[in-house]
Amino acid sequence: MVVKVKWVNSWKDIPKDVRERNQITSKTHLVGLSDRGITYLIRGKATKSTELHEEYHHIKKHPGKERNPKDFALHELQASMYAYNKVKQPAHILGQLRAIYNDLTINIYKCNKTDALSAICSALKQIKAPNSWVEDYKKLKNLACR
């Protein structure tokens, strides 16, 4: 499977139509994005695991943003698990969990805190996440419940 990779300096360097289609804004903490056979990676932020994460979205033909927030959480964590299984990275995902939580509660889906945490917890169980990710989820839960 051939996926074209384009390295960019900032999310602003991704074509406007791609950003709009994927609901990318200044609030999005973007490191990588897969869209229509092209993977955009941000220089200085993206890693091999980022590239593999985006490759998984391409392989599975995930939409830019799923309609169902539970599917969004699951697909994001499945993609990270794919990368983890290939290169044992990322070892910790608190930052990604926070980004998923923010997308679920603020940026895209407008879920309440309980539903967002439930979607993330369910996805972590489904993918049989490593213990370090479960510990990161517990930290997220503590942060979200303050």
C-alpha positions as a printed Julia matrix, in Angstrom:
146×3 Matrix{Float64}:
   0.0    0.0    0.0
   1.55   3.23  -1.15
   0.74   6.33   0.84
   2.28   9.63  -0.14
   3.9   11.39   2.81
   4.2   15.18   2.85
   6.21  16.86   5.57
   5.0   20.33   6.53
   6.3   22.93   8.98
   2.91  23.67  10.54
  -0.74  22.65  10.36
  -1.22  25.92   8.47
   0.87  24.47   5.62
  -1.71  21.73   5.0
  -4.02  22.76   2.13
  -7.06  24.69   3.31
  -9.57  22.25   1.8
  -7.91  19.35   3.67
  -7.97  21.31   6.94
 -11.63  22.18   6.48
 -12.64  18.65   5.51
 -10.94  17.31   8.65
 -12.12  20.13  10.93
  -8.57  21.25  11.76
  -8.4   24.53  13.67
  -5.87  26.39  15.76
  -7.23  24.45  18.78
  -6.25  21.14  17.19
  -2.91  19.85  18.45
  -2.04  18.28  15.13
   1.04  16.13  14.63
  -0.12  14.12  11.62
  -3.13  13.73   9.36
  -4.16  11.2    6.74
  -6.43  12.45   3.98
  -7.27  10.83   0.65
  -4.05   8.87   0.28
  -1.75  11.59   1.57
  -0.25  11.66   5.04
   0.74  15.09   6.31
   3.36  15.06   9.07
   4.48  18.09  11.08
   8.27  18.53  11.17
   9.72  18.45  14.65
   6.58  16.85  16.12
   5.8   13.73  14.12
   7.61  10.46  14.79
   7.68   7.03  13.19
   4.75   6.07  15.41
   2.85   9.11  14.09
   3.45   7.95  10.53
   2.28   4.42  11.4
  -0.77   5.81  13.2
  -1.77   7.71  10.07
  -0.96   4.68   7.89
  -3.49   2.67   9.9
  -6.22   5.27   9.28
  -5.44   4.99   5.57
  -5.46   1.17   5.59
  -8.81   1.09   7.4
 -10.22   3.93   5.29
 -11.33   5.87   8.36
 -13.14   9.11   7.61
 -11.48  12.35   8.74
 -13.92  12.67  11.59
 -16.41   9.91  12.36
 -20.04  10.81  13.01
 -20.14   8.73  16.17
 -17.85   9.97  18.98
 -17.3    6.42  20.27
 -16.04   5.37  16.82
 -13.73   8.38  16.79
 -12.16   7.4   20.13
 -11.87   3.76  19.09
 -10.31   4.5   15.69
  -7.78   6.9   17.18
  -6.69   4.38  19.79
  -6.68   1.49  17.3
  -4.32   3.52  15.11
  -2.02   4.19  18.06
  -2.1    0.51  19.02
  -1.1   -0.39  15.45
   1.95   1.87  15.8
   2.69   0.51  19.26
   2.63  -3.06  17.99
   5.07  -2.15  15.21
   7.62   0.04  17.05
   6.61  -0.11  20.76
   5.8    3.6   20.62
   4.13   5.6   21.96
   4.89   4.21  25.41
   2.64   6.86  26.98
  -0.35   8.6   25.43
  -1.61  11.1   27.99
  -1.25  13.92  25.45
  -3.2   11.98  22.85
  -5.87  11.02  25.38
  -6.25  14.68  26.3
  -6.58  15.59  22.62
  -9.24  12.88  22.1
 -11.05  14.06  25.24
 -10.96  17.68  24.02
 -12.29  16.66  20.61
 -15.08  14.69  22.3
 -16.06  17.44  24.74
 -15.12  20.78  23.17
 -13.74  20.83  19.64
 -15.99  18.53  17.63
 -18.57  16.34  19.35
 -19.76  18.33  22.41
 -20.14  15.2   24.6
 -20.41  15.61  28.34
 -17.37  14.65  30.45
 -18.82  11.32  31.58
 -19.64  10.15  28.05
 -16.23  11.24  26.75
 -14.36   9.38  29.49
 -16.58   6.34  28.97
 -15.85   6.3   25.22
 -12.11   6.48  25.85
 -12.19   3.82  28.58
 -14.26   1.49  26.39
 -11.85   1.94  23.46
  -8.82   1.22  25.68
 -10.46  -2.02  26.83
 -11.37  -3.02  23.26
  -7.81  -2.64  22.01
  -6.32  -4.29  25.12
  -4.17  -1.24  25.75
  -0.79  -1.54  27.47
  -0.74  -0.86  31.2
   1.1    2.44  30.68
  -1.83   3.7   28.57
  -4.32   2.64  31.25
  -2.27   4.59  33.8
  -2.37   7.59  31.45
  -6.16   7.23  31.28
  -6.35   7.33  35.08
  -4.35  10.58  35.02
  -6.72  11.98  32.37
  -9.73  10.99  34.47
  -8.26  12.8   37.5
  -7.59  15.91  35.41
 -11.07  15.87  33.88
 -12.84  15.45  37.2
 -11.26  18.52  38.82
